Amino acid sequence: MSANFDIGSVAQRAKALGSSTLYEASGLPTAVDPAIRPVWRGAFIAAPAYPLECSPGDNLALHLALERAPQGSVLVVGTGNFLAGYWGEVLTVAAQAAGVVGLVIDGGVRDIQAIEKLGFPVFSRGVSVKGTVKATAPSIGAPIPFNGAQVAPGDLVVADDDGVVIIPRAEVERTLAEGEARADKEARMMAALREGRTTVELMGLERQEVGQ
């Protein structure tokens, strides 16, 4: 699967399934550290990744990436888990003008109210008022390890209230198809539960009394 897949269709299918189902369906180490959370509730991303790395307390790479990232990309930013205000209102406006559709960063951001008002989805490790310098850019647009997953340009990033998953682009269609099969199975199970059956019965779980 190339980076030029039909993101509209993929995003619709991914949103219907959610990050948790896609993680289970992938069967791969796609889950990102759960400490990386949406900065406003309801934020959602399903887009091709554009990875980069920032030096601790230095956001030059972000400014450069906004000139290079393909339209429709989500920036996936490694900072070495350094909490500072790498991103704020100014970069959000710049990103929207450049056609970048979201940010996932293992560092910090600021100007949260402005970001939410602009409707720009951001997932970060934390919030920090501390500013950054602009001196170095270790890596822009190259594959990087990212907090439990690997990310390369064009991989599918799906992020919602449950967390962030990064699916290798070659595995996207398979993962979506298996996710949809999993969702159908769960829908049948929930219908059976509403009819009075139990999870123990439906899942074939052993009945084990405490103390036995």
N, C-alpha and C positions, 0 to 999 in steps of 0.2 A: 504494500500500500504506500503510495507516494504522499508527500506533504500536501499535494493538491487534491486530496479527497474532498468530497462534498460535505463541507463542514456544517452546512445548514441541516442536512439530514442526520449527520452524526450527532450534532448537538441536541437535536430534538430527541433522538433515541437515548442519548446519554442522560439527559435531564429526566426522562421518564423512569430510567432505571436507578440513577443515583450512584454516588461513589462507592457505597458499601457493597451493593450488588455487583458492580463492575470489578471491584477488588476480588470478591469471591470467584467471579466468573473467569477472571484472568488466569488464576492459578500461578501467578508470577509475583515477584517482590515489587509490586507497583505502589504500595502505600507509603506515603510520606509521613514523617514524624507528626503525631497527632497534636503536638504543641503548636503547629502552624495552623492558625484558625482564621476565619473570616473576620475582618474588622467591622463589618456591619452584617446584621442578620439577614439571611435571604440572598446573599451574594452567590452568584453561580458563574462558573467558567466551564466551557467545553471548547477548546481551541488548540491549534498546533503550538508546540513549545518553541520558544527561542531562548536558549540557555545563555547565562553569562555569570561571571564571578566578579565580585567587588572586594577590594582590600578592606580590612577592618576600618570602619569610620571613613570610608572614601567612596563616593558615589559617581565618580567620573564614568565608569563603565555603563551606568544606566543612561547617562546623557548620550553617550556614543551609540548605545544600542537602539535608541529611539530613531536614529538616522539610518539604521541598517536592518532592523527587524521587518520582515514582510508584513503587509497589512493583514489583519486578522489574527496575529500572533498573540500569545500570552508570554510575558517575560517570566522566566524561572531563574531566580537570582540567589546564588550562594554567597554568603558573607562570612562564613566560618562561625555562624550563630552569634554575630556581634550585634548588640542592641544599640542602634542609633537611628536617627530620623533620616534614613536613606531616601525616603520618598514622601512627597507631600502634595499640596494642591497644585503647585507649579508643574511638577512632572506629570500629574494626572491630566491636566489640560493639554500638555504637550503630547502625551500618549494618545489621547482621544483624537487630537488633530492628525497624528501620524497613523491612525488606524489600528493601534495596539489595543487589545480588548480586555486585558487583565494583567494582574501581577501576583506572583507567588514568590515570597522572599523569606529566607530563614533569619533575617535580621528584623529591624524595626522600621516603623513608618510613623508619620504624624499628620496633622490636619484631618483628623478622622471625620469630623462633621462635614467638611467641604468635600471629601472623597465620597461620602454617602450621598450628599446632595447631588453630586455629579453622576451618581449611579455607576461608579466605576468599581468593579469587583477586585478587592485586594485581600490576600491571605498572607498573614505575617506571623512571626514568632511573638511579637509584642509591639508596644507603642512607646515611642521615646521622643522627647522634645529636643534631644541633643542633635546639633547640626553635624554635617560631614564636610570633609575637604574634597578637593577634586584634583588628584595628583597621579593616580595609577589606574590601569585597567588590565587586570591579569588575564581575562579570557572573555571573548565576546563571540557568540555564535558557534561555539564548539561543545561537544558532549562533555558533561560533568557528572560526577556522583552527587546526588541531592537527597540527603537526610533519609536514607533507607531505600531510595530508588535510584535508578539511573535515568538521565534525561539527555536526549539528542534532539537536534532541530527536527521539527515535524512530528515528534511523538505527541500523542493526544493527552492533554491535561484536562482532567475533570475535577472540579472542586465545588463543594457545596457545604451545607452546615455539618455534615458528617466528617468531612476531611478532604484530603487531596490525594488523587491517584494519578500516576503517570504511566500510560500504556504505550509500549513500543508500537510505532506506526504499522509494522508488519503484523501485529497482533490485534489491531483495532477491530476489524470486521469479525474475527472469530470471537473476541471478547464480547462484543455487542450481541452477537447471535446467541452465545451461551448465556449471557445475562438475561436476554429475553426469555429463553427457555426456563431459566431459574425463576424468573418473575412469574411466569405462567404456572409453574409447579406450586409456588408459594400462594398464588391466588386460589388454586384449587384447595390447598390445605386450609386456608383461612375460611373458605366457604364451608368445608367440613367441620371446622371448629365451631362455627356459628350454628351448625346443626346439632351440636352436642358431643361430637367426638373429642378426643383428647390428644395432646401432643405426644404423650407416652404411647398411645395406640398408633397414631399416624406415623411416628418416627421410629417405631419398633424399639423403644427404649425398655431396658430391663426394669422390672418393678422390684426395687430393693428397699426394704424397710430399714430405718435407722436402727442400729444395734445388731443387725443380722450379719 
